[in-house]
Amino acid sequence: MTAVSDSAEGDAVAHPSPSNPPPPSPASPHASVLPDETIRDLQLRPGDLAIDATLGAGGHAERILRAIAPGGCLIGLDVDPDALTLARARLEPQAAALHVRLELAKSNFRHLAEPLRFISPDRPPRAILADLGVSSMQFDRPERGFSFRHDAPLDLRMDPETPRTGADLLRELPEEELADLLYRLGDEHGARRIARAIVENRRRGDPVRTTGQLEALVRRVLKVRGHARIHPATRTFQALRMAVNRELEALAEFLEIAPELLAPSGTLAVIAFHSGEDRIVKQAFKRWASTGRFLLVHKSVVRPGFEETRRNPRSRSAKLRALRKNDVG
């Protein structure tokens, strides 16, 4: 996406929600973006092996199950145990009814080869999908610290086993490094002023520990009054979340291994919402295509159409790219 102004984060925090929302359930799933275009590009057939490397609530996986039925196998990966719980409840009955093998595992997609080696050591996947970013169900759990609609601990970890939270980074990083992080990952032009204020709070013995504290600090530093279409703290929260979860590093590692794991004529599809992520995907795909062993499925990026963006404003920043392995592998 261009900067963060059209990000999922902006949409998720622009509207109020009830306090203490219930846990996500299969009845109210997160809406997957570009679902028709993604399934079209993956070119799945009954009996295929497919990997959803960022399972989330299972929206894309639901369509994949139908495409590979009967006799197929879907491997679903996610670092978020809440997402796996939701996806399991949603997908297991459908997989059983469709006669599809379903294997779910807690794993970062940067380690894609490991669960594949364990679950399907002798059979490469026909398709691999990665839908990047954060989902609405994570925003809707205040204790996760992804949203500033509620004052909660500034956690921001997709994987609860990640060693450092967002509050830890704000307490530990030097001012210059913090400013660079906010600008590089959030395109926040007030990064230096925000970083300075965070460090000043630390020096006064009042470090930023909660989402509400950080939201108020950013609003004060940027001198924002009233309401804006995109909340002024959106860029800061996005940058901090991406740093906590090392999202760009994980994506780069994933793109180094995923194409090689594909079966001949198999497809890797990636949906990005952040301009930095899409740039990494674009460059990696071009590099793989230059070897002559892969081809770009589209000459340019695929974006959602008018109807999808009307139904799901979150989708407007989505960019889909696909890479296909040659028949000879």
C-alpha positions as CSV (number, residue, x, y, z in Angstrom):
1,M,0.0,0.0,0.0
2,T,1.1,3.6,-0.4
3,A,2.6,4.5,3.0
4,V,-0.1,3.6,5.5
5,S,-3.0,5.9,4.7
6,D,-4.9,3.1,3.1
7,S,-3.8,0.4,5.5
8,A,-5.8,-2.3,7.2
9,E,-4.7,-0.7,10.5
10,G,-6.4,2.6,9.5
11,D,-9.7,0.9,8.7
12,A,-9.6,-1.2,11.8
13,V,-9.2,1.7,14.2
14,A,-11.4,4.2,12.4
15,H,-14.6,2.9,13.9
16,P,-15.6,2.2,17.5
17,S,-16.4,-1.3,18.7
18,P,-17.9,-2.6,21.9
19,S,-15.6,-2.9,24.9
20,N,-14.5,-6.4,25.8
21,P,-15.5,-8.0,22.4
22,P,-16.0,-11.7,22.4
23,P,-13.4,-14.1,21.0
24,P,-13.5,-14.5,17.2
25,S,-15.8,-17.3,16.1
26,P,-16.4,-19.1,12.8
27,A,-19.7,-17.3,12.5
28,S,-17.9,-13.9,12.2
29,P,-14.7,-14.5,10.3
30,H,-12.2,-12.0,9.1
31,A,-12.9,-11.2,5.4
32,S,-10.1,-12.4,3.1
33,V,-9.1,-10.1,0.3
34,L,-8.9,-10.9,-3.5
35,P,-10.4,-14.4,-2.9
36,D,-11.5,-15.1,-6.5
37,E,-8.2,-13.7,-8.0
38,T,-6.1,-15.8,-5.6
39,I,-7.9,-19.1,-6.3
40,R,-7.7,-18.4,-10.1
41,D,-3.9,-17.8,-9.9
42,L,-3.2,-20.9,-7.8
43,Q,-4.8,-23.1,-10.5
44,L,-5.7,-25.9,-8.0
45,R,-7.1,-29.3,-8.9
46,P,-8.7,-32.1,-7.0
47,G,-6.1,-34.1,-5.1
48,D,-3.5,-31.3,-5.0
49,L,-1.3,-30.5,-2.0
50,A,-1.6,-26.8,-1.0
51,I,-0.1,-24.6,1.7
52,D,-1.7,-21.6,3.3
53,A,1.4,-20.2,5.0
54,T,-0.5,-17.4,6.9
55,L,-3.7,-19.1,7.8
56,G,-5.4,-16.5,9.8
57,A,-9.2,-17.1,10.2
58,G,-9.1,-19.5,7.3
59,G,-11.0,-17.5,4.6
60,H,-8.6,-18.3,1.8
61,A,-8.1,-21.9,3.1
62,E,-11.9,-22.5,2.9
63,R,-11.8,-21.8,-0.8
64,I,-8.6,-23.9,-1.2
65,L,-10.3,-26.9,0.4
66,R,-13.1,-26.8,-2.1
67,A,-10.6,-26.5,-5.0
68,I,-8.6,-29.5,-4.0
69,A,-11.5,-31.8,-3.1
70,P,-11.7,-34.7,-3.1
71,G,-8.4,-36.3,-2.1
72,G,-6.3,-33.2,-1.6
73,C,-4.3,-32.0,1.3
74,L,-4.1,-28.5,2.9
75,I,-1.3,-27.5,5.2
76,G,-2.2,-24.4,7.2
77,L,0.4,-22.5,9.2
78,D,0.2,-19.5,11.6
79,V,2.2,-18.1,14.5
80,D,-0.9,-17.0,16.3
81,P,-2.5,-19.7,18.4
82,D,-5.8,-17.9,18.5
83,A,-5.9,-17.9,14.7
84,L,-5.2,-21.6,14.6
85,T,-8.0,-22.3,17.1
86,L,-10.5,-20.3,15.0
87,A,-9.4,-21.8,11.7
88,R,-9.5,-25.4,13.1
89,A,-13.1,-24.9,14.2
90,R,-14.0,-23.4,10.9
91,L,-12.1,-25.8,8.6
92,E,-12.1,-29.2,10.1
93,P,-15.8,-30.0,9.5
94,Q,-15.5,-28.8,5.9
95,A,-12.3,-30.8,5.3
96,A,-14.0,-34.0,6.6
97,A,-17.1,-33.4,4.4
98,L,-15.0,-32.7,1.3
99,H,-12.6,-35.7,2.0
100,V,-9.6,-33.4,2.2
101,R,-6.7,-34.0,4.6
102,L,-6.2,-31.0,6.8
103,E,-2.9,-30.4,8.7
104,L,-2.6,-27.3,10.9
105,A,0.6,-26.2,12.6
106,K,1.9,-23.3,14.7
107,S,4.8,-22.0,12.6
108,N,6.2,-18.8,11.1
109,F,6.1,-18.9,7.3
110,R,9.8,-18.1,7.3
111,H,10.3,-21.7,8.5
112,L,8.0,-23.1,5.8
113,A,10.3,-26.0,4.9
114,E,10.2,-27.6,8.4
115,P,6.5,-28.4,8.7
116,L,6.4,-29.4,5.0
117,R,9.3,-31.8,5.6
118,F,7.5,-33.3,8.5
119,I,3.9,-33.5,7.0
120,S,4.7,-34.2,3.4
121,P,8.4,-35.2,2.9
122,D,7.9,-36.8,-0.5
123,R,5.4,-34.6,-2.2
124,P,6.0,-30.9,-3.1
125,P,3.0,-28.5,-3.0
126,R,1.1,-27.4,-6.0
127,A,0.4,-24.1,-4.4
128,I,1.7,-21.8,-1.7
129,L,-0.2,-18.8,-0.5
130,A,0.9,-16.0,1.9
131,D,-1.6,-13.2,2.9
132,L,0.6,-10.8,4.8
133,G,-0.2,-8.3,7.6
134,V,-2.6,-8.4,10.5
135,S,-6.2,-9.5,10.6
136,S,-9.3,-7.8,12.1
137,M,-9.7,-10.5,14.7
138,Q,-6.4,-9.5,16.2
139,F,-7.5,-5.9,16.4
140,D,-10.7,-7.0,18.1
141,R,-8.8,-8.5,21.1
142,P,-7.8,-5.6,23.3
143,E,-5.3,-7.6,25.3
144,R,-3.3,-8.3,22.2
145,G,-2.3,-4.6,22.0
146,F,-2.8,-4.2,18.2
147,S,-5.5,-1.5,18.5
148,F,-5.7,1.8,20.3
149,R,-9.5,1.7,20.5
150,H,-9.0,0.2,24.0
151,D,-6.3,1.0,26.5
152,A,-4.3,-2.2,27.0
153,P,-0.8,-3.4,27.4
154,L,1.3,-2.5,24.4
155,D,2.0,-6.1,23.3
156,L,1.7,-6.3,19.5
157,R,3.1,-9.9,19.3
158,M,1.5,-12.2,16.7
159,D,3.3,-15.1,18.4
160,P,3.0,-14.9,22.2
161,E,6.4,-16.6,22.4
162,T,8.2,-13.7,20.7
163,P,10.6,-12.4,23.3
164,R,10.0,-8.6,23.1
165,T,6.7,-6.7,23.1
166,G,6.0,-3.3,21.7
167,A,6.5,-1.8,25.2
168,D,9.8,-3.5,25.5
169,L,11.1,-1.9,22.3
170,L,9.9,1.6,23.4
171,R,11.7,1.1,26.7
172,E,15.0,-0.2,25.2
173,L,15.7,1.3,21.8
174,P,17.9,4.4,21.5
175,E,16.1,7.5,20.2
176,E,17.8,7.5,16.8
177,E,17.0,3.8,16.2
178,L,13.4,4.3,17.3
179,A,13.0,7.3,14.9
180,D,14.4,5.3,12.0
181,L,12.1,2.4,12.8
182,L,9.0,4.7,12.7
183,Y,10.0,6.3,9.5
184,R,11.2,3.2,7.7
185,L,8.3,0.9,8.6
186,G,5.5,3.4,9.0
187,D,6.5,6.3,6.7
188,E,5.9,8.5,9.7
189,H,7.2,12.0,8.9
190,G,6.9,13.0,12.6
191,A,9.1,10.0,13.5
192,R,11.9,12.1,15.2
193,R,9.5,14.1,17.3
194,I,7.6,11.0,18.4
195,A,10.8,9.1,19.2
196,R,12.1,12.1,21.2
197,A,8.9,12.3,23.3
198,I,9.0,8.5,24.0
199,V,12.6,8.8,25.2
200,E,11.7,11.9,27.3
201,N,9.0,9.9,29.0
202,R,11.5,7.2,29.8
203,R,13.9,9.7,31.3
204,R,11.1,11.0,33.6
205,G,10.5,7.4,34.8
206,D,7.2,7.1,33.0
207,P,7.9,4.8,30.0
208,V,5.1,4.1,27.5
209,R,3.5,0.8,28.5
210,T,0.0,0.8,27.1
211,T,-1.8,1.4,23.8
212,G,-3.6,4.4,25.3
213,Q,-0.4,6.0,26.4
214,L,1.2,5.7,23.0
215,E,-1.9,6.9,21.2
216,A,-2.1,10.0,23.4
217,L,1.6,10.7,23.0
218,V,1.4,10.6,19.2
219,R,-1.7,12.8,19.1
220,R,0.0,15.3,21.4
221,V,3.3,15.4,19.5
222,L,1.6,15.7,16.1
223,K,-0.8,18.3,17.4
224,V,-3.8,16.6,16.0
225,R,-7.2,17.7,17.1
226,G,-10.6,16.3,16.3
227,H,-11.1,13.3,14.0
228,A,-9.3,12.3,10.8
229,R,-10.0,9.6,8.2
230,I,-6.9,7.8,9.3
231,H,-5.9,8.0,13.0
232,P,-2.6,9.9,13.5
233,A,-1.2,7.0,15.6
234,T,-1.8,4.4,12.8
235,R,1.6,4.7,11.3
236,T,3.4,4.4,14.6
237,F,1.4,1.3,15.6
238,Q,2.1,-0.3,12.3
239,A,5.8,0.4,12.4
240,L,6.1,-0.9,16.0
241,R,4.1,-4.1,15.1
242,M,6.2,-4.8,12.1
243,A,9.4,-4.4,14.2
244,V,8.1,-6.6,17.1
245,N,7.3,-9.4,14.7
246,R,10.2,-8.8,12.4
247,E,7.8,-9.0,9.5
248,L,10.0,-7.8,6.7
249,E,12.9,-10.2,7.7
250,A,10.4,-13.1,7.9
251,L,9.0,-12.2,4.4
252,A,12.5,-12.1,2.9
253,E,13.4,-15.5,4.3
254,F,10.1,-17.0,3.1
255,L,10.7,-15.7,-0.4
256,E,14.2,-17.3,-0.4
257,I,12.8,-20.8,0.1
258,A,9.2,-21.0,-1.0
259,P,9.7,-21.0,-4.8
260,E,12.1,-23.9,-4.6
261,L,9.6,-26.0,-2.6
262,L,7.0,-25.8,-5.4
263,A,6.1,-28.8,-7.6
264,P,6.6,-28.3,-11.3
265,S,4.0,-25.9,-12.6
266,G,3.2,-24.9,-9.0
267,T,2.3,-21.4,-8.0
268,L,3.4,-19.1,-5.2
269,A,0.9,-16.2,-4.5
270,V,1.6,-13.4,-2.1
271,I,-0.9,-10.7,-1.0
272,A,0.8,-7.6,0.5
273,F,-0.7,-4.5,2.1
274,H,2.4,-2.5,2.9
275,S,4.5,-0.8,0.3
276,G,7.8,-2.2,1.8
277,E,6.4,-5.7,1.7
278,D,5.2,-5.4,-1.9
279,R,8.6,-4.1,-2.9
280,I,10.3,-7.1,-1.4
281,V,7.9,-9.5,-3.1
282,K,8.3,-7.7,-6.5
283,Q,12.1,-7.8,-6.4
284,A,12.2,-11.4,-5.3
285,F,9.8,-12.6,-8.0
286,K,11.8,-10.7,-10.7
287,R,15.0,-12.3,-9.4
288,W,13.4,-15.8,-9.5
289,A,12.0,-15.2,-13.0
290,S,15.4,-14.1,-14.3
291,T,16.7,-17.6,-13.7
292,G,14.4,-19.0,-16.4
293,R,13.0,-21.6,-14.0
294,F,10.0,-19.4,-13.1
295,L,7.6,-17.0,-14.7
296,L,5.6,-14.0,-13.5
297,V,1.9,-14.9,-13.7
298,H,1.0,-11.2,-14.2
299,K,2.9,-8.4,-15.8
300,S,1.7,-6.0,-13.1
301,V,0.2,-6.2,-9.7
302,V,-3.4,-7.3,-9.2
303,R,-5.6,-5.1,-7.1
304,P,-9.2,-5.4,-5.8
305,G,-12.0,-4.2,-8.0
306,F,-14.6,-1.5,-7.1
307,E,-17.2,-4.0,-5.7
308,E,-14.7,-5.6,-3.4
309,T,-13.4,-2.3,-2.0
310,R,-16.9,-1.2,-1.5
311,R,-17.8,-4.3,0.5
312,N,-14.5,-4.5,2.3
313,P,-12.6,-1.2,2.6
314,R,-9.7,-3.0,4.2
315,S,-9.0,-4.6,0.8
316,R,-8.2,-1.4,-1.0
317,S,-4.5,-1.5,-0.2
318,A,-4.1,-5.2,-1.2
319,K,-1.6,-6.2,-3.9
320,L,-1.5,-9.7,-5.3
321,R,1.6,-11.1,-7.1
322,A,2.0,-14.7,-8.3
323,L,5.0,-16.7,-9.5
324,R,4.8,-20.0,-11.3
325,K,7.4,-22.7,-11.6
326,N,8.1,-24.1,-15.0
327,D,6.8,-27.5,-15.9
328,V,10.3,-29.1,-15.7
329,G,10.9,-27.7,-12.2
